[in-house]
């Protein structure tokens, strides 16, 4: 699941250490992250789209 912290929140990431980055990250859906989601510390989001490569014509 891809999660982002709510604006103004710093959410610790116990798996990777440090905090969940503001742009979000894929995380394993476990009890910790489901609780953060239920508490409103994070929101579920879509991962950023990679820019499409331009084709040479």
N, CA, C and O atoms as a Tinker XYZ file with bonds, in Angstrom:
   228  protein
     1  N      0.840000   -1.155000    0.000000    73     2
     2  CA     0.000000    0.000000    0.000000    64     1     3
     3  C      0.891000    1.226000    0.000000    63     2     4     5
     4  O      1.963000    1.218000    0.606000    81     3
     5  N      0.455000    2.287000   -0.679000    73     3     6
     6  CA     1.234000    3.517000   -0.775000    64     5     7
     7  C      0.611000    4.537000    0.162000    63     6     8     9
     8  O     -0.558000    4.893000    0.012000    81     7
     9  N      1.393000    5.010000    1.134000    73     7    10
    10  CA     0.904000    5.951000    2.129000    64     9    11
    11  C      1.718000    7.231000    2.126000    63    10    12    13
    12  O      2.920000    7.223000    1.859000    81    11
    13  N      1.030000    8.347000    2.433000    73    11    14
    14  CA     1.670000    9.652000    2.582000    64    13    15
    15  C      1.274000   10.197000    3.946000    63    14    16    17
    16  O      0.145000    9.984000    4.386000    81    15
    17  N      2.184000   10.900000    4.628000    73    15    18
    18  CA     1.791000   11.521000    5.898000    64    17    19
    19  C      0.849000   12.696000    5.638000    63    18    20    21
    20  O      0.950000   13.369000    4.612000    81    19
    21  N     -0.060000   12.932000    6.571000    73    19    22
    22  CA    -0.945000   14.089000    6.498000    64    21    23
    23  C     -0.078000   15.330000    6.659000    63    22    24    25
    24  O      0.920000   15.300000    7.379000    81    23
    25  N     -0.451000   16.420000    5.996000    73    23    26
    26  CA     0.323000   17.665000    6.064000    64    25    27
    27  C      0.562000   18.071000    7.516000    63    26    28    29
    28  O     -0.361000   18.111000    8.330000    81    27
    29  N      1.820000   18.371000    7.819000    73    27    30
    30  CA     2.188000   18.810000    9.160000    64    29    31
    31  C      2.496000   17.688000   10.134000    63    30    32    33
    32  O      2.811000   17.946000   11.296000    81    31
    33  N      2.408000   16.449000    9.680000    73    31    34
    34  CA     2.689000   15.313000   10.557000    64    33    35
    35  C      4.019000   14.671000   10.189000    63    34    36    37
    36  O      4.374000   14.577000    9.014000    81    35
    37  N      4.745000   14.235000   11.202000    73    35    38
    38  CA     5.972000   13.461000   11.008000    64    37    39
    39  C      5.671000   12.066000   11.539000    63    38    40    41
    40  O      5.459000   11.886000   12.738000    81    39
    41  N      5.654000   11.088000   10.653000    73    39    42
    42  CA     5.267000    9.730000   11.016000    64    41    43
    43  C      6.490000    8.819000   10.956000    63    42    44    45
    44  O      7.056000    8.627000    9.880000    81    43
    45  N      6.914000    8.249000   12.096000    73    43    46
    46  CA     8.061000    7.341000   12.093000    64    45    47
    47  C      7.806000    6.108000   11.228000    63    46    48    49
    48  O      6.693000    5.584000   11.182000    81    47
    49  N      8.851000    5.658000   10.546000    73    47    50
    50  CA     8.786000    4.441000    9.736000    64    49    51
    51  C      9.670000    3.400000   10.403000    63    50    52    53
    52  O     10.887000    3.424000   10.224000    81    51
    53  N      9.082000    2.481000   11.172000    73    51    54
    54  CA     9.895000    1.508000   11.914000    64    53    55
    55  C     10.648000    0.521000   11.024000    63    54    56    57
    56  O     11.668000   -0.021000   11.449000    81    55
    57  N     10.179000    0.275000    9.816000    73    55    58
    58  CA    10.836000   -0.686000    8.932000    64    57    59
    59  C     12.103000   -0.115000    8.302000    63    58    60    61
    60  O     13.124000   -0.800000    8.236000    81    59
    61  N     12.046000    1.127000    7.840000    73    59    62
    62  CA    13.184000    1.729000    7.144000    64    61    63
    63  C     13.963000    2.698000    8.022000    63    62    64    65
    64  O     15.050000    3.138000    7.646000    81    63
    65  N     13.417000    3.034000    9.187000    73    63    66
    66  CA    14.050000    4.012000   10.058000    64    65    67
    67  C     13.714000    5.419000    9.576000    63    66    68    69
    68  O     13.315000    5.600000    8.426000    81    67
    69  N     13.869000    6.393000   10.425000    73    67    70
    70  CA    13.539000    7.764000   10.052000    64    69    71
    71  C     12.041000    7.953000    9.981000    63    70    72    73
    72  O     11.275000    7.259000   10.650000    81    71
    73  N     11.637000    8.907000    9.157000    73    71    74
    74  CA    10.219000    9.230000    9.016000    64    73    75
    75  C      9.739000    8.902000    7.609000    63    74    76    77
    76  O     10.528000    8.827000    6.667000    81    75
    77  N      8.444000    8.710000    7.487000    73    75    78
    78  CA     7.820000    8.521000    6.180000    64    77    79
    79  C      7.992000    9.824000    5.406000    63    78    80    81
    80  O      7.613000   10.881000    5.912000    81    79
    81  N      8.555000    9.784000    4.187000    73    79    82
    82  CA     8.793000   11.033000    3.451000    64    81    83
    83  C      7.481000   11.715000    3.054000    63    82    84    85
    84  O      6.465000   11.043000    2.876000    81    83
    85  N      7.497000   13.036000    2.915000    73    83    86
    86  CA     6.268000   13.765000    2.550000    64    85    87
    87  C      5.641000   13.296000    1.243000    63    86    88    89
    88  O      4.423000   13.373000    1.083000    81    87
    89  N      6.463000   12.805000    0.294000    73    87    90
    90  CA     5.914000   12.325000   -0.981000    64    89    91
    91  C      5.336000   10.922000   -0.872000    63    90    92    93
    92  O      4.708000   10.431000   -1.810000    81    91
    93  N      5.547000   10.273000    0.273000    73    91    94
    94  CA     4.984000    8.952000    0.520000    64    93    95
    95  C      5.913000    7.824000    0.122000    63    94    96    97
    96  O      6.999000    8.046000   -0.415000    81    95
    97  N      5.462000    6.605000    0.396000    73    95    98
    98  CA     6.273000    5.426000    0.108000    64    97    99
    99  C      5.371000    4.185000    0.168000    63    98   100   101
   100  O      4.348000    4.183000    0.853000    81    99
   101  N      5.761000    3.149000   -0.549000    73    99   102
   102  CA     5.099000    1.853000   -0.437000    64   101   103
   103  C      5.494000    1.226000    0.882000    63   102   104   105
   104  O      6.672000    1.195000    1.238000    81   103
   105  N      4.503000    0.725000    1.609000    73   103   106
   106  CA     4.755000    0.065000    2.886000    64   105   107
   107  C      3.968000   -1.239000    2.930000    63   106   108   109
   108  O      2.980000   -1.414000    2.217000    81   107
   109  N      4.425000   -2.142000    3.778000    73   107   110
   110  CA     3.701000   -3.396000    3.974000    64   109   111
   111  C      2.455000   -3.116000    4.820000    63   110   112   113
   112  O      2.550000   -2.459000    5.857000    81   111
   113  N      1.298000   -3.605000    4.394000    73   111   114
   114  CA     0.082000   -3.372000    5.186000    64   113   115
   115  C      0.080000   -4.231000    6.450000    63   114   116   117
   116  O     -0.422000   -5.355000    6.451000    81   115
   117  N      0.643000   -3.688000    7.514000    73   115   118
   118  CA     0.682000   -4.415000    8.776000    64   117   119
   119  C     -0.086000   -3.639000    9.839000    63   118   120   121
   120  O     -0.662000   -2.592000    9.543000    81   119
   121  N     -0.102000   -4.129000   11.050000    73   119   122
   122  CA    -0.879000   -3.524000   12.121000    64   121   123
   123  C     -0.451000   -2.076000   12.385000    63   122   124   125
   124  O     -1.298000   -1.220000   12.641000    81   123
   125  N      0.846000   -1.799000   12.326000    73   123   126
   126  CA     1.347000   -0.455000   12.578000    64   125   127
   127  C      0.759000    0.550000   11.580000    63   126   128   129
   128  O      0.212000    1.580000   11.975000    81   127
   129  N      0.879000    0.241000   10.281000    73   127   130
   130  CA     0.408000    1.179000    9.264000    64   129   131
   131  C     -1.112000    1.266000    9.221000    63   130   132   133
   132  O     -1.657000    2.338000    8.961000    81   131
   133  N     -1.794000    0.178000    9.467000    73   131   134
   134  CA    -3.249000    0.223000    9.501000    64   133   135
   135  C     -3.725000    1.094000   10.662000    63   134   136   137
   136  O     -4.737000    1.784000   10.546000    81   135
   137  N     -3.001000    1.066000   11.776000    73   135   138
   138  CA    -3.338000    1.915000   12.915000    64   137   139
   139  C     -3.062000    3.386000   12.589000    63   138   140   141
   140  O     -3.861000    4.255000   12.939000    81   139
   141  N     -1.945000    3.670000   11.926000    73   139   142
   142  CA    -1.638000    5.056000   11.531000    64   141   143
   143  C     -2.731000    5.583000   10.594000    63   142   144   145
   144  O     -3.123000    6.746000   10.686000    81   143
   145  N     -3.214000    4.731000    9.702000    73   143   146
   146  CA    -4.282000    5.086000    8.780000    64   145   147
   147  C     -5.577000    5.361000    9.544000    63   146   148   149
   148  O     -6.248000    6.361000    9.289000    81   147
   149  N     -5.928000    4.486000   10.470000    73   147   150
   150  CA    -7.148000    4.646000   11.270000    64   149   151
   151  C     -7.079000    5.897000   12.145000    63   150   152   153
   152  O     -8.100000    6.547000   12.370000    81   151
   153  N     -5.891000    6.242000   12.640000    73   151   154
   154  CA    -5.722000    7.420000   13.495000    64   153   155
   155  C     -5.677000    8.719000   12.699000    63   154   156   157
   156  O     -5.738000    9.797000   13.290000    81   155
   157  N     -5.571000    8.643000   11.374000    73   155   158
   158  CA    -5.537000    9.842000   10.548000    64   157   159
   159  C     -4.153000   10.454000   10.418000    63   158   160   161
   160  O     -4.028000   11.608000   10.009000    81   159
   161  N     -3.105000    9.699000   10.761000    73   159   162
   162  CA    -1.734000   10.204000   10.625000    64   161   163
   163  C     -1.240000   10.134000    9.190000    63   162   164   165
   164  O     -0.368000   10.906000    8.791000    81   163
   165  N     -1.796000    9.208000    8.410000    73   163   166
   166  CA    -1.406000    9.014000    7.017000    64   165   167
   167  C     -2.663000    8.861000    6.165000    63   166   168   169
   168  O     -3.748000    8.591000    6.679000    81   167
   169  N     -2.498000    9.035000    4.861000    73   167   170
   170  CA    -3.583000    8.803000    3.911000    64   169   171
   171  C     -3.086000    7.870000    2.826000    63   170   172   173
   172  O     -1.913000    7.895000    2.453000    81   171
   173  N     -3.985000    7.053000    2.330000    73   171   174
   174  CA    -3.630000    6.161000    1.229000    64   173   175
   175  C     -3.622000    6.990000   -0.054000    63   174   176   177
   176  O     -4.486000    7.843000   -0.260000    81   175
   177  N     -2.646000    6.730000   -0.907000    73   175   178
   178  CA    -2.467000    7.524000   -2.119000    64   177   179
   179  C     -1.978000    6.623000   -3.236000    63   178   180   181
   180  O     -1.697000    5.442000   -3.031000    81   179
   181  N     -1.882000    7.206000   -4.425000    73   179   182
   182  CA    -1.304000    6.500000   -5.566000    64   181   183
   183  C      0.154000    6.912000   -5.691000    63   182   184   185
   184  O      0.489000    8.072000   -5.454000    81   183
   185  N      1.025000    5.979000   -6.059000    73   183   186
   186  CA     2.427000    6.351000   -6.270000    64   185   187
   187  C      2.547000    7.355000   -7.409000    63   186   188   189
   188  O      1.728000    7.345000   -8.328000    81   187
   189  N      3.548000    8.216000   -7.360000    73   187   190
   190  CA     3.715000    9.182000   -8.455000    64   189   191
   191  C      3.980000    8.466000   -9.772000    63   190   192   193
   192  O      4.641000    7.429000   -9.813000    81   191
   193  N      3.456000    9.034000  -10.835000    73   191   194
   194  CA     3.645000    8.460000  -12.170000    64   193   195
   195  C      5.027000    8.829000  -12.683000    63   194   196   197
   196  O      5.469000    9.970000  -12.543000    81   195
   197  N      5.697000    7.864000  -13.272000    73   195   198
   198  CA     6.995000    8.133000  -13.902000    64   197   199
   199  C      6.718000    8.916000  -15.194000    63   198   200   201
   200  O      5.765000    8.606000  -15.909000    81   199
   201  N      7.530000    9.913000  -15.494000    73   199   202
   202  CA     7.311000   10.666000  -16.743000    64   201   203
   203  C      7.476000    9.758000  -17.945000    63   202   204   205
   204  O      8.372000    8.914000  -17.991000    81   203
   205  N      6.589000    9.948000  -18.927000    73   203   206
   206  CA     6.663000    9.132000  -20.138000    64   205   207
   207  C      7.824000    9.603000  -21.005000    63   206   208   209
   208  O      8.078000   10.799000  -21.142000    81   207
   209  N      8.510000    8.645000  -21.577000    73   207   210
   210  CA     9.643000    8.967000  -22.454000    64   209   211
   211  C      9.106000    9.537000  -23.770000    63   210   212   213
   212  O      8.124000    9.045000  -24.327000    81   211
   213  N      9.766000   10.568000  -24.241000    73   211   214
   214  CA     9.359000   11.156000  -25.518000    64   213   215
   215  C      9.885000   10.277000  -26.648000    63   214   216   217
   216  O     11.016000    9.795000  -26.606000    81   215
   217  N      9.046000   10.082000  -27.652000    73   215   218
   218  CA     9.475000    9.275000  -28.804000    64   217   219
   219  C     10.085000   10.194000  -29.840000    63   218   220   221
   220  O      9.605000   11.304000  -30.067000    81   219
   221  N     11.130000    9.725000  -30.456000    73   219   222
   222  CA    11.806000   10.508000  -31.484000    64   221   223
   223  C     11.146000   10.195000  -32.827000    63   222   224   225
   224  O     11.070000    9.041000  -33.248000    81   223
   225  N     10.677000   11.242000  -33.479000    73   223   226
   226  CA     9.978000   11.046000  -34.754000    64   225   227
   227  C     10.794000   11.549000  -35.906000    63   226   228
   228  O     10.359000   11.464000  -37.055000    81   227
